[in-house]
Amino acid sequence: MHRNLPSLVLSSLLLSACGGGGSSGSDAGPAPLPAPTPATVPYLDSIPVPASTYASGSAELGGWTVLQQARMACGFGQLTQNAQLDTAAKLHAQYQTSVSLATGTSLLTHYETVTTDTYYRGYYPWDRTQAQGYGNQVAEILEATSWPYDPANPPARPSLEQRGASSMRNLLNTVYQLSGAMYKVSDIGFGADLQLPKVGSSAPEEYRFGALNGYQTSTLSISAPNGLATYPCDGSSTVPSYFTPAYESPNPIPAMTSDSQRVGPPIYLKVDSDKILTLNTGSIVGPDKLTVPYTTLTYNNDPAKEVAYNEVFIIPSVALQANSSYQVSLTGSIRLASPPHTTLSNFTRNFTLKTGT
C-alpha cells in the first residue's frame, strides 16, 4: 500500500483509509476538545468552526478547519480533537519524511518498518495509537508531496496552513480517502511535517500530512436531512474541478493509470451503516446548461471492494469547468440493512456546488 512519489512534479499520492484493530474493513472512524469558540473561514463562510489547540499558521490547523467545516456543513457530524491521535499522526509524518531523506526515496506509507528511526512507534496505525494510550479503533488517511528544491533559488511556497488546507481538500477530492474522512468517527488527530534536504543535496523537499480518525470512544450518526449526507453539499465552494484517479491508491478507476487522465470531482452520498442506500437517478448540469455524464461506484461494482452498501459515489466522466456552478439532482431510496430490508424513505436531493481552479 505504499508507492514512491514522483520527485519532479507537483503532485499528491493518496492512500486509502485502513480499518483499525486488525479488521479488514475499509471504514475509517472520532474524541474531546477545548471549549469551542466560533471562527469563520472562507470554505463555507456560514459555518463556524470550534477552536482547536493547533498552532496558528500550522498545517494541522489548515487541515482541521477544512475537514471540520465540510463535515458540519454537510451533515456528517462534528469531530473532537484528540491529543493522543495528534501525537501519533505527527510522529508518523516525521517518520515518513525522516526515512525519505535518509534513503533518498520518497516514501508514503501506512506502515512503519524502520525500527531504528527516531520516530518509529509501531508497524500499523493502531499500534502507534495504542502506544499513545488511545486504543486500536482508528483509521488513517495520508497525503504526500515532494518538490525539487534548490536552496540557491528557492521558489515561492504556500504557508504551512495553506498546505494543510490544500492537503485536506485533496483528500476530500478522492473516493476512498473521502469515505474515511467522512466516516462516523468522533475523534480526530492531525500531523504534518515538512523537511528540506541537506545543503548540497539534490534530494527534493518532503512534506507529509495525515489524519488519524478514531472511534474508540463513540461514533456519530448522519445529521443531514432524511439521514442522507452528501459531499460536496449545497454551499460547498472551491471544490476542485478535476480528480486524477491514478493519484489514489487503491485506484478507483483502474483503467486510468496516467496522471494525464482526469475525471470530475467525486460526489459522495452516505446514510448510516445500518441502512442500504440506492441511487435511482442523478444529474449534474453545468453553467452551459449541458448535462455532465457520470459513472456510479457502489458496493456492487467497486473494484477495490471498499465502498459499503450505505455509500454511493457519483464520478463525473469529464473534468468540470473551473470557477463554475453545477446543479446536482439526486433521487433514491433508503432501506434497512437487516432483513426484510424495509424501505424507510425515498429521497430527492438538489444542491449547487461551486468549483475552484
Legacy VTK file of the C-alpha trace (Angstrom):
# vtk DataFile Version 3.0
C-alpha trace
ASCII
DATASET POLYDATA
POINTS 357 float
0.000 0.000 0.000
2.835 2.410 -0.455
4.125 3.990 -3.596
7.123 6.152 -4.311
6.387 9.759 -5.095
7.414 11.448 -8.334
10.191 13.876 -7.467
9.946 16.412 -10.252
6.295 17.366 -10.344
3.793 18.950 -8.001
1.530 16.035 -7.238
-0.035 14.096 -4.427
-0.337 10.373 -3.889
-3.072 9.289 -1.523
-3.600 6.117 0.442
-6.961 4.667 1.353
-8.317 4.579 4.871
-7.442 1.389 6.720
-9.685 -0.167 9.332
-8.243 -0.465 12.824
-7.796 -3.182 15.368
-6.708 -5.733 12.822
-10.026 -5.730 10.994
-10.219 -5.891 7.228
-12.948 -3.281 6.921
-12.363 -0.091 4.965
-14.497 2.210 7.114
-12.481 4.838 8.838
-13.511 6.219 12.049
-13.579 10.490 16.199
-12.767 12.257 20.832
-12.994 15.705 23.489
-11.855 19.315 22.655
-11.392 22.626 24.499
-14.408 24.937 24.844
-15.472 25.812 21.273
-15.326 29.388 20.071
-16.637 30.370 16.625
-14.146 31.202 13.903
-15.321 31.706 10.342
-13.186 30.645 7.400
-13.681 31.089 3.666
-14.542 27.499 2.692
-18.168 27.797 3.808
-18.453 31.177 5.488
-21.730 30.402 7.227
-20.294 27.506 9.251
-18.399 28.423 12.445
-15.608 26.011 13.350
-14.896 25.169 17.006
-11.500 26.161 18.320
-8.619 23.704 18.444
-5.224 23.708 20.107
-3.362 23.557 16.784
-0.767 26.293 16.452
-1.699 29.362 14.455
-0.317 29.066 10.941
0.209 25.296 11.174
-0.666 22.709 8.554
-2.661 20.882 11.219
-4.863 23.941 11.742
-5.437 24.241 7.988
-6.500 20.602 7.735
-8.695 20.755 10.851
-10.552 23.806 9.598
-11.345 22.381 6.158
-12.455 18.944 7.377
-14.448 20.187 10.369
-16.254 22.754 8.310
-17.066 20.319 5.497
-18.405 17.694 7.920
-20.505 20.197 9.862
-21.888 21.858 6.744
-22.801 18.617 5.007
-24.237 16.700 7.968
-21.533 14.119 8.709
-21.061 15.268 12.298
-18.650 17.455 14.253
-15.303 15.963 15.239
-13.417 16.337 18.517
-9.681 16.926 18.603
-7.743 14.227 20.442
-4.210 14.926 21.685
-3.180 11.255 21.603
-4.149 10.960 17.950
-2.396 14.274 17.235
0.850 12.913 18.650
0.604 9.634 16.757
-0.174 11.431 13.479
2.698 13.893 13.942
5.226 11.150 14.692
4.154 9.205 11.616
4.501 12.278 9.389
8.003 12.791 10.803
8.800 9.099 10.292
7.943 9.348 6.594
9.977 12.499 5.929
12.889 11.173 8.003
13.070 7.877 6.123
12.583 9.648 2.791
15.568 11.918 3.347
17.706 9.158 4.822
17.118 6.761 1.929
16.779 9.229 -0.938
13.458 7.600 -1.894
10.224 9.483 -1.226
8.004 7.342 0.981
4.258 7.388 1.558
3.042 4.524 3.704
0.685 3.469 6.483
3.321 1.094 7.848
6.498 1.751 9.799
9.259 -0.778 9.146
12.478 1.083 10.017
12.525 0.321 13.735
15.758 2.276 14.221
14.204 5.523 13.039
13.792 8.184 15.733
10.059 8.483 15.084
9.196 4.755 14.883
6.291 3.777 17.171
4.813 0.623 15.612
4.045 -1.120 12.334
0.294 -0.479 11.975
-1.588 2.791 12.606
-3.375 1.149 15.555
-0.031 0.053 17.021
1.023 3.682 17.029
-2.216 4.973 18.550
-2.122 2.318 21.252
1.423 3.439 22.054
-0.054 6.880 22.820
-2.773 5.384 25.042
-5.703 5.857 22.678
-6.714 2.348 21.649
-6.890 0.470 18.353
-10.157 1.665 16.778
-8.646 4.010 14.211
-8.168 4.617 10.514
-5.644 6.764 8.668
-5.676 8.936 5.567
-2.447 10.348 4.162
-1.165 12.758 1.573
2.361 13.489 0.413
4.041 16.000 -1.818
7.636 16.017 -2.990
9.129 19.038 -4.727
12.557 19.655 -6.224
14.495 22.036 -4.019
17.228 24.467 -4.985
18.474 26.408 -1.920
20.223 28.900 -4.189
16.969 29.739 -5.929
14.055 28.664 -3.697
10.665 29.109 -5.370
7.670 30.681 -3.665
5.892 28.184 -1.434
2.493 28.268 0.264
2.369 28.737 4.009
2.075 25.664 6.197
-1.551 26.482 6.995
-2.285 26.788 3.281
-0.555 23.471 2.682
-2.646 21.770 5.350
-5.891 23.186 3.956
-4.877 22.135 0.450
-3.922 18.649 1.683
-7.317 18.164 3.273
-9.126 19.378 0.172
-7.032 16.948 -1.890
-8.046 14.097 0.416
-11.701 15.116 0.115
-11.345 15.085 -3.676
-10.983 11.302 -3.829
-13.047 8.160 -3.303
-11.597 6.039 -0.517
-9.935 8.881 1.427
-13.204 10.836 1.260
-15.060 7.861 2.706
-12.503 7.698 5.520
-12.676 11.437 6.191
-16.468 11.325 6.444
-16.720 8.133 8.476
-18.812 8.025 11.661
-15.775 8.639 13.864
-15.965 11.118 16.727
-12.219 11.739 17.308
-9.523 13.224 15.077
-5.816 13.899 15.206
-3.691 15.688 12.602
0.023 15.582 11.953
2.185 17.189 9.282
5.904 17.568 8.657
7.992 19.479 6.125
11.689 18.720 5.729
14.279 20.293 3.444
17.285 18.309 2.158
20.768 18.916 3.445
22.740 21.720 1.804
24.303 20.450 -1.392
21.870 17.562 -1.740
19.855 17.088 -4.913
17.030 15.431 -2.966
13.580 17.065 -3.042
11.878 18.672 -0.088
9.491 16.270 1.600
6.044 17.097 3.027
3.690 14.624 4.700
0.189 15.210 6.010
-2.076 12.742 7.742
-5.214 12.404 9.823
-5.895 9.636 12.316
-9.638 9.143 12.666
-10.660 7.403 15.882
-13.828 5.716 17.065
-12.580 4.256 20.345
-14.924 6.368 22.466
-18.038 6.778 20.310
-19.420 7.016 16.796
-21.591 9.629 15.089
-24.839 9.377 13.138
-25.708 11.319 9.988
-27.336 14.617 10.961
-28.297 15.756 7.454
-31.985 15.851 6.416
-33.588 12.425 5.884
-30.444 10.803 7.235
-28.682 11.306 3.888
-25.446 13.303 3.724
-23.568 14.287 0.591
-20.159 15.781 -0.045
-19.971 18.206 -1.700
-23.271 19.619 -0.477
-25.215 22.816 -1.016
-22.885 25.752 -0.423
-19.659 23.830 -0.979
-17.219 26.071 -2.788
-13.658 25.853 -4.139
-14.359 22.206 -4.987
-11.519 21.020 -7.267
-12.615 20.899 -10.884
-10.968 17.539 -11.581
-9.786 14.325 -9.951
-6.834 12.174 -11.071
-7.650 8.540 -10.229
-4.036 7.401 -10.674
-3.036 9.533 -7.674
-5.208 7.478 -5.317
-4.295 4.054 -4.010
-6.250 1.871 -4.478
-7.119 3.428 -7.818
-10.946 3.632 -8.035
-10.791 3.616 -11.855
-8.024 1.069 -12.610
-8.179 1.702 -16.355
-6.871 5.241 -15.728
-3.199 4.766 -14.932
-1.734 8.059 -16.160
-1.630 11.370 -14.319
-2.881 12.963 -17.554
-6.205 11.107 -17.277
-8.730 13.158 -15.334
-12.383 12.983 -14.390
-14.589 15.304 -12.366
-14.570 15.540 -8.552
-16.305 12.555 -6.866
-19.681 13.260 -5.265
-20.285 11.164 -2.146
-23.649 10.009 -0.764
-23.936 8.281 2.602
-26.503 7.043 5.124
-25.863 5.371 8.486
-24.300 1.911 8.399
-27.499 0.124 9.485
-29.130 1.187 6.219
-28.800 0.457 2.496
-28.540 3.378 0.067
-29.812 3.064 -3.503
-29.417 5.815 -6.104
-32.204 5.764 -8.697
-31.476 8.858 -10.781
-28.908 11.609 -10.859
-27.956 14.579 -12.963
-25.162 17.152 -12.985
-25.881 20.276 -15.023
-23.181 22.827 -15.728
-23.226 26.587 -16.352
-23.696 25.924 -20.055
-26.921 24.008 -19.232
-25.338 20.838 -20.578
-25.649 17.612 -18.585
-22.365 16.128 -17.411
-22.042 12.340 -17.945
-21.044 10.310 -14.901
-20.479 6.811 -13.583
-21.523 5.439 -10.202
-19.406 3.457 -7.787
-21.274 1.235 -5.356
-20.857 -1.828 -3.166
-21.625 -3.972 -6.218
-19.101 -2.583 -8.699
-16.269 -1.072 -6.621
-13.024 -2.638 -7.960
-11.317 -2.333 -4.563
-14.320 -3.712 -2.649
-14.089 -0.864 -0.153
-17.353 1.000 -0.841
-20.029 -0.128 1.633
-23.744 -0.714 0.984
-24.585 2.574 2.738
-22.435 4.600 0.321
-22.626 5.663 -3.337
-20.133 7.693 -5.356
-21.032 9.673 -8.464
-17.937 10.403 -10.554
-18.273 12.864 -13.457
-16.756 11.279 -16.561
-15.024 14.526 -17.540
-13.352 17.326 -15.644
-15.646 20.212 -14.678
-15.117 23.832 -15.622
-13.096 25.834 -13.131
-14.773 28.579 -11.077
-18.244 27.467 -12.119
-21.535 26.389 -10.508
-23.106 22.977 -11.068
-26.613 21.855 -10.186
-26.786 18.330 -8.783
-30.115 16.457 -8.575
-30.451 13.020 -6.970
-33.264 10.590 -6.208
-33.163 7.233 -4.488
-34.245 5.120 -1.570
-33.046 4.232 1.936
-33.756 0.752 3.311
-32.952 -1.123 6.480
-29.836 -3.266 6.168
-31.394 -6.077 8.169
-33.983 -8.380 6.528
-36.567 -7.859 5.182
-34.813 -4.619 4.120
-37.860 -2.448 4.663
-37.880 0.808 2.702
-37.650 3.661 5.188
-37.898 6.557 2.773
-37.469 7.770 -0.770
-35.383 10.900 -1.210
-34.887 13.790 -3.584
-31.810 15.951 -3.068
-30.909 19.061 -5.074
-27.885 21.230 -4.424
-25.343 23.555 -6.029
-21.610 23.023 -5.867
-19.060 25.599 -6.938
-15.703 24.630 -8.339
-12.433 26.414 -7.743
-9.441 26.034 -10.028
LINES 2 358
29 0 1 2 3 4 5 6 7 8 9 10 11 12 13 14 15 16 17 18 19 20 21 22 23 24 25 26 27 28
327 30 31 32 33 34 35 36 37 38 39 40 41 42 43 44 45 46 47 48 49 50 51 52 53 54 55 56 57 58 59 60 61 62 63 64 65 66 67 68 69 70 71 72 73 74 75 76 77 78 79 80 81 82 83 84 85 86 87 88 89 90 91 92 93 94 95 96 97 98 99 100 101 102 103 104 105 106 107 108 109 110 111 112 113 114 115 116 117 118 119 120 121 122 123 124 125 126 127 128 129 130 131 132 133 134 135 136 137 138 139 140 141 142 143 144 145 146 147 148 149 150 151 152 153 154 155 156 157 158 159 160 161 162 163 164 165 166 167 168 169 170 171 172 173 174 175 176 177 178 179 180 181 182 183 184 185 186 187 188 189 190 191 192 193 194 195 196 197 198 199 200 201 202 203 204 205 206 207 208 209 210 211 212 213 214 215 216 217 218 219 220 221 222 223 224 225 226 227 228 229 230 231 232 233 234 235 236 237 238 239 240 241 242 243 244 245 246 247 248 249 250 251 252 253 254 255 256 257 258 259 260 261 262 263 264 265 266 267 268 269 270 271 272 273 274 275 276 277 278 279 280 281 282 283 284 285 286 287 288 289 290 291 292 293 294 295 296 297 298 299 300 301 302 303 304 305 306 307 308 309 310 311 312 313 314 315 316 317 318 319 320 321 322 323 324 325 326 327 328 329 330 331 332 333 334 335 336 337 338 339 340 341 342 343 344 345 346 347 348 349 350 351 352 353 354 355 356
